[in-house]
């Protein structure tokens, strides 16, 4: 039986991505997430579990004014990893994990459900109609003025404890967090190749990752936001929010190193030194999905 699910997929406003000025024309640099790399759970009896969503699409921006007629093109590949959780205290019996706010109610009727899935710093959200099949697959299209985003979501596990772990080491003298390990909650990745008529060519890999001590709602949920520009490392950025403390790194003070990345796991180290306070932090994400 198919169910029609309507949910909100936020467009990331955290990263206003610009070109780095390179004139590279290497179209083979762009890697893409592929939903065919993931195996759906068989005989799924409910929506509860870990879900992986993939969307590959093109965005186009048509210039007006003095640059009228010029078209900028971005090739984008996104991956979202999140949990849907059974919650008997809710009318629907389910909640869905939000990147920043934690578990949020999942409204379900016989034919459809409404829930939110968005970036942590999104300024606005857009609605998408999604068809669910066998409690292990969801498909739908998000449309906006820059083009359509075709999404496929696969339930890859019945487990809901977390999507892995995040270890943190920092030198913030007034922060209680140091050399601690947390549960990883939600990951949003974006690979974007931009061909901009004014700014040239950029190839960026962005991350938003939430982590915390427990699975319950925490108003100070820990959050990592990072961007790696493969063509110009000076554009790399890292922001970390821990217990109300914040570190922002850029201009060469950021290192992002991935030692393992495939369809079932991701191990990446993020390190940075604050541009103003000279505080530093190292986070290692060890994710399984």
N, C-alpha and C positions, 0 to 999 in steps of 0.2 A: 504493500500500500504506500502510495506517495502522499506526503504531506506538504502543504505550501507554507513556507516559513518566511516571514518578513522581518529583516533585521537591519540595523544601521551599521554601515561600514564607514568609519571615519577616514577622511583624507588627511594625511599627515601635513600639519602646518609647522611642525617643529623644524624641518629642514627646508629652507628656501634655497634650493640648489642652483648654483651658478656655474658657468664654465670656468675652466682654469686657464684658458688662453692657449692651450695646445692646439696644433693644427693636425694632430694625428687623425688618420683616416682608417685605422685598423678596425674593421667591423667585426673581426673575430675575437676581440677582447671580451665581449659581453657574454657572461654566463647567465643561464636562465634556470630557475627552479622548474621542475617537471613533476606534475602530479602522478605521472605514471611510475615514478620511482617509489611510490608509497603503496603499502598493502593494507587494504581495509580489513577491519575486524570482521570475521565471519559470524553469522548467527547472532548479531547484536540485538539484545533484548530491550535496550533503552538508548537514549541519547548520551547517557553519562559516559565520560571517558576523555581521552586526549584527542584533539582534532588538529589536523594540518590543513591549511588553506593555501592555495596557489593561484596567482593571477599573473598572466603575461599580456601586456598590451602596449599600445603606442599612444602618446599624448602629442597633440599638435597645437601650437600657439601661432595665430596669424596676426602679424603686426599691423598697426594702423598709424596714421600720422606720417611723419617723414620717412618711416620705414615700411609704409604700406605695401602689402604684397609679399613681404618676406615671411617665411614659415619656419619656426623652430620645431624640431622633432625630438622627442624623448622616447627611448625604448625602456620599458619598466618591467621588472619582474619582482613580485612580492611573495613573501611567505609569512603566514601567521600561524603560530602554535599556541593553543589555548585549551582550557578545560571547560567542559559542561559537567555540572555536579548535581547529584540528587540532593534535595533539601526538603524534608517533610514539613518544615515550618511554613513553606510557601504554598500558595494555592495550586500552582502548576506542578509543584514537586521538584523543580529544577532551578538552578542559578547558573549563570555563565560568568567566567572570570574576566573582568575588565583589566586592562593593562595598568591603570592607575588607581581606580577606585576599589578594586577587589571584586569578590562575588556580587553580582547584581541579579535581581529576579529575572527569570525567564518566563515570560507570559505565554502560555500554551492553551489553545482551544483544540477542538477535534481536527480542524482543517489547517490551522496555521499557528504560528507563534511570533512574538515580537521580542527582540533582544538587541543589545548594543555591543558592537565590536569595533573599536576605534583606537587610534593612536593616543598616547597619553596626553599630548599637548595639542590635540586637534582643536581648531577654532570652530569647526562646523562639521556636521555629519550629513550623510546622504542615505536614503532608503534603498533597499534592494530586496527583490522577491526571490526567494530561494526554494527550490523543490528538494525535499528530503526523501531518500529512498532507503528502505531497509534499516533505518536507524544508524547507517554508517556512511552515508554519502549525501552531500548537499551541493546544488549547482544553481547559479544565478548570474545576472548581469547588472552591474552598477553603471549607470549612464550619467555623464555630465558634459559640459560644454567642450571638454578637451578630447572626448572619445569614450568608448565603452570599455569596461573592465569585466571580462568573463572570469568568474570565480568558480573553483571546484574545491570542496572541503571533504576530506577523508577522515573518518574516525580510525585512528591507528592503534589505540589501546583502550582497554576497559579500566585501566588504573587512573586514579585521580589524585594521588598523593601530591605530586608536583611534576614538573617537566625536567627536573634535574636539580643541580645545586649551583650556588655562587659563593665563592670564597672571597673575602675582602681583607686587604691589608692596607692600612693608611697611617699617616703620621700626624693626624689631627689631634693635637694635645687635649682639646676640649671635647672630643667626640668619644662616646662610649664604645663605638664599633672599631675593632682592630683584630685582625687575624681570625675573624669569625666566619662561619659557614651558614648559608641561608638556603631556603627553598626557592627554586626558580619557579615563577608563576606563568608569565606570558611573554612570548617573544614575537616581535614584528621586525622582519628584515625587508629591505628594499634595495635592489640593484638597479641603478639608473644610468643610462648612457644618454648624454645630452649633446645635441649638435645645434649650437646657438650661433646665429648669424653675426652677432656682435661680440660674443665672448669666447667663441671657439668650441672646443670639444672637451667634455669631462666624463669621467667614469667613476661613479660613486657607489659605495656600499654602506648603507645606513642600518643602524640597529636601535631598537627600543626594547629594553628588558626589565621586567619588574621582578623583585625578589623580596622575601620577608622571612620572619622567624616562624610564622605559622600560616595556615591557609585561611584564617578568618580575616574579616575586614579590618584594615589598619589605616587610620587617617594619615599616617606618615609612612605609607608604603615606600620602600626603597626602590629607586629607579635609576637605570643607566640609559643614557642617550648618546650615541656615538655615530660619527661619519668618517669614512675612510675614502679619500680620493686617490684612486690608483695611478692617476697621471700627474698629481701634484700634492705631495704629502703636506705641504704648507697649509692646505685647506682642511686637513684632518681636524676633527673636533671631538671633545668628550665632556659630557656633563654627568655628574653623579649626585644624587640626592639621598642622603642617609640621615634619618632621625632629625630632619630639619636643617642639617648641614649640607652645603652645596659646594662642589668644586667644578670649575669651568676651565678647560684646557684647550689651547689652540696654538697656531703658529709654530708648529714643530715640537710642541711639548706633549704630543700624543703618540702612542705606539699601540697598534692593534695587530695581534699575531694569532692566526688560526692554525692549530696543529692537527685538527681533525674536523672534517665536514663531509657528511654524506646524508642519505635519506633517513637515517635513524639516530644520528648523534651530531653534536657540535661542541667542540672544545676551543674556546677563544679567550685570550688574555687581553685585557684592556688596561692601559696604564697612562697616567697623565699627571702633570704638575700644574697647579692653579696659576693662571696668568698674573694674578694680583697678590694673593696671600702666600704663594709658594708652598701651599699644602700639596701633598701628593697622595695618590691612591693607586692600588693595583687590584683589579677584579679578575677572577678566572671563572668563566662560565663553563660548566660541564653538563650538557643537556642531552636528554634521551627522549625520543618521541617515536 
